[in-house]
Amino acid sequence: MKKEQVVNCQFSVWYPIFKQHTIKSLILPLPQNVIEYLLDDGTLVVSGRYEDTHLHPYTHTYTYTHTYTYTSNDETTSTVTDANWIALNSSLQCDSLSDIFLLFKSSDFITHDLTQPFLVCSDQDSPDPVVNYELVLRKWSELIPGGEFRCFVKENKLIAISQRDYTQHYQHLLKQEEHILHAVQEFFSQHIQYKFLDEDFVFDVYRDSQGRVWLIDVNPFGEVTESLLFSWEELTSGGEVAQQQQDGPAFRCTTSEVTVQPSPCLSYRIPRDFVDLSSGEDAYKLIDFLKLKKSQQEDSEEEENAPQ
């Protein structure tokens, strides 16, 4: 995996290409002072709501609400799935600036991407590309985890498909395997193949209740991206996955409840900040959290008391 491949997975690069096949989104540049705040241990309270009327007219298959999920994007297209433990509803759904900043400050993924976006790239001797950090607001959609799949593309060929939420067993996946494979392959050949800037990449899709497939995200083809039910050795060597290509992409899902695993993000639910707190160190982020929640409560009370 090279630095250019990481850059090509930036949201603002692929979104214009596949805009009609993904969730409606708004891309905002992330100011330098916000980046400095995210990397700092100090305290900052953000109040007020983010309202953007440009998203209001959009219609979509999914239920529309005036709330947004967000992705903090640099070249690695990172989401803060490691931080949903701190949200009161354990969700990345946001309806205020304070929600967004609380998730920002609670994510190790974000810190990594702000400081080491090209850490595992093979061309370390080449200059780092310019990083344009972005805040991506995406219209909130209730996606059923059993409908999400990760697809691996090598030399512009779809070689493997994995259940995205591999820690759970969904009985319908094995029964619908043929339909899932057909839908994803058709979506890939019609809308994705030869249109992305690289011939090796990984993309996530969602198959809705009507059988329609939607593009959710694009990631680099390499170890920086989770390989889920495959291993990167399988995906890059001439083993079982390569041998199956004549019959189409390899498909894997969690086949029984015996193989169910804990979510890999569970380890982030007791963050380093709280560990430090227990030993008497770094209480600033706890103060952050308490002040943000107090601010949210005050905003909510003001809305309830406002004249109709």
Secondary structure, DSSP 8 states (H G I E B T S, - for coil): --HHHHHTTSHHHHHHHHGGGB--EEEEE--HHHHHHHT--S-----S----GGGTT---SS---S-EEEEEESTT----GGGGGGSTTSS-EESSHHHHHHHHHT-HHHHHHHH-TTTT-S-TTS-------EEEEEE-----GGGEEEEEEETTEEEEEEESSTTS--HHHHHTHHHHHHHHHHHIIIIITTTSS-SSEEEEEEE-TTS-EEEEEEEESSTTS--TTS-HHHHHSSSHHHHGGGG--EEE---SGGG----GGGGGSS-HHHHHHHTT---HHHHHHHHHHHHHHHHHHHHHHS--
